[in-house]
Each structure stands twice: as C-alpha cells, then as structure tokens.
Amino acid sequence: QAYRYRPRILTGFVVAGVILGAIGLYKPLVDFAGAGASVPISGFGFLMSEGVRKALSQDGALGILTGGLT
C-alpha cells in the first residue's frame, strides 16, 4: 500500500520546487550545487516555473500557457 503515496510525494516535490523558486530560495541553491540541485524532481518544478516567468515577461499573459513547454 505504500505505492499509493508515491504520486503525492512526487507532486509535493515539484510544488516545493516551484514555491522555493517563487520566493527566491531555489536559485541560490542551484548556483551553489549546480546539477545536484537541478536534476532532482524539485529541480523540474523550479525549471518549469523559470520558463513560465521568462515567457510571461516576453509574451505577456500568453506566456503563462506556453512558458512551461519551452
């Protein structure tokens, strides 16, 4: 029955990466640790949020939808 909790844990790590990136705590960790911080699943959330942030500044509101794909 432990397999039922895996999706929740993985989703929690992705969301934690997004939240830490939004408040500015994940970028210094990536700068310090390099690939050690950007490879885990929390790094995926951070990189997704960075893509959305860049696309939002370039394309406006459309960047919210397309930024996670770039």
C-alpha positions as CSV (number, residue, x, y, z in Angstrom):
1,Q,0.0,0.0,0.0
2,A,3.0,2.3,0.1
3,Y,2.8,2.7,-3.7
4,R,-0.4,4.8,-3.2
5,Y,1.6,7.7,-1.7
6,R,4.3,7.9,-4.4
7,P,2.3,10.3,-6.7
8,R,1.6,12.6,-3.8
9,I,5.2,12.7,-2.7
10,L,6.4,13.4,-6.3
11,T,3.8,16.1,-6.7
12,G,4.9,17.6,-3.4
13,F,8.5,17.8,-4.6
14,V,7.5,19.5,-7.8
15,V,5.3,22.0,-6.0
16,A,8.1,22.6,-3.4
17,G,10.5,23.4,-6.3
18,V,8.0,25.9,-7.7
19,I,7.4,27.6,-4.3
20,L,11.1,27.8,-3.4
21,G,11.8,29.3,-6.8
22,A,9.0,31.8,-6.5
23,I,10.3,33.1,-3.1
24,G,13.9,33.2,-4.4
25,L,15.4,30.4,-2.3
26,Y,16.0,27.8,-5.1
27,K,18.1,29.9,-7.4
28,P,21.0,30.3,-4.8
29,L,20.8,26.6,-4.2
30,V,21.2,25.9,-8.0
31,D,24.1,28.3,-8.2
32,F,25.8,26.6,-5.3
33,A,25.1,23.0,-6.0
34,G,24.8,23.1,-9.8
35,A,23.4,19.9,-11.3
36,G,22.9,18.4,-7.9
37,A,20.0,20.8,-7.4
38,S,18.6,21.0,-10.9
39,V,18.4,17.2,-11.6
40,P,16.0,16.1,-8.8
41,I,12.3,16.3,-9.2
42,S,12.2,19.5,-7.3
43,G,14.5,21.0,-9.9
44,F,11.9,20.1,-12.5
45,G,9.4,22.3,-10.7
46,F,11.9,25.1,-10.5
47,L,12.8,24.9,-14.1
48,M,9.2,24.9,-15.2
49,S,8.5,28.0,-13.1
50,E,11.5,29.8,-14.6
51,G,10.3,29.0,-18.1
52,V,6.9,30.5,-17.3
53,R,8.5,33.5,-15.7
54,K,10.6,34.3,-18.8
55,A,7.8,33.6,-21.2
56,L,5.5,35.9,-19.1
57,S,7.9,38.8,-19.4
58,Q,8.4,38.3,-23.1
59,D,4.9,37.3,-24.4
60,G,2.6,38.6,-21.7
61,A,-0.4,36.5,-20.5
62,L,0.1,34.0,-23.3
63,G,3.5,33.1,-21.7
64,I,1.6,31.6,-18.7
65,L,0.3,28.8,-21.0
66,T,3.4,28.4,-23.2
67,G,6.3,29.0,-20.8
68,G,6.2,25.6,-19.2
69,L,6.7,24.0,-22.6
70,T,9.9,25.8,-23.5
